[in-house]
Amino acid sequence: MSWFAPLRQLDVTQRHTVAASFLGWTLDAFDFFLLVFVLGDIADDFHVHKTEVTLGILLTLAARPLGALLFGRLADRYGRRPVLMFDVLLFSLLELACAFAPTLTVLLVLRFAFGIAMGGEWGIGASLALESIPARSRGMVSGLLQSGYPCGYFLGAIAYWVVFDVLGLGWRAMFVVGVLPALLVLYLRSKVPESPVWQAGQVGRQRRSLRDSMRGQWKRLLYMMLLMMAFNMFSHGSQDMYPTFLKSQLHLQVGAVTVLTMLLNAGAILGGLSFGAWSERIGRRRAMIVAALLALPCIPLWTHGGSLVLLGLGAFLIQVMVQGAWGIVPAYLNELSPDDVRGTLPGFAYQLGNLLAASTATAQSWLADRSGGNYALVMAGWMAVVAVALALLAWLGPEVRGTRFGRSHS
């Protein structure tokens, strides 16, 4: 397809950089979503309610701004590549530690620590990739990078099927599998160079504090944070409780849950790639608005399809729109960010939005409990409200598509 042309125009080094950044977010999301598939099993093992286990999701999301700020500042000072390698290794080891948690409290502490490490990956990986490619390729690469998130969910669904259905192992084995992303560090070390924009910025550069670097940017940070709150309520509202909805309300078996989750993520990947590329033609904001509003007619099929075929179609279509809007986010946030805080600002704004949306899964679980276990009704209402709010926020925002990296901009 013609919208793959921007990828074909990249040289070998640029392709390695994009591939590594894509794999970093894929494997980060893979580790995050492993918990989503085994909420009920962990609750049974520790003799608690599922809502208590969803605190692990909340704590992970809440910790991510800390990681974005910490690792982002390190990346702005010491370079994208070495900090990204350390971050990937750290979140992989913390995921492995979750397999040996003796109590729910220990598991929740580990998920919080994992969230700090997870929070650093997205911003650094996105800035490394987008600073290493031509401006005309940003839309397509942005969609590809963000598609790593549903790819990670997709891999999590496969791991769940293999570990639980095929091998018959328990939830702890899922977290053992989660150490595999550590292998990405070898690829980063051998194939990926430092960001040329960051390197050029070090010549004669004077070190500035975050406060000085952010002078005149605080309103933009506030807007980006609110936009990312809506974005995270959009994605987590459609994904985190979805396996629980399928198992608890529809009483589907592991195989059916896996197939529907894979369809959901296939749609997400298609949406991220297509809308990311399309944003290069019609603009970032307009593409986000179209995707958000097109999610509305998909909601009834997604939650009330009535058969596996219709549920699968609904899951596929709604994620085309959800992750279609999301596919534009890496390019949009990086283009809004000044050069000397690009390692920090996009990821920090993203994760602050995550913090504000961190209670999504817990809130949906709580509302479902008080509506007789009706996850379908709760999730449908949630998505309708958030889709409209997201479209409105995107409409109100700035547009700087194609802005030049390598010099400060306001």
Summary of the structure (lengths in Angstrom):
residues: 410
radius of gyration: 20.0
end to end distance: 35.2
largest distance: 63.8
contacts: 1584
relative contact order: 0.16
helix: 80%
strand: 0%
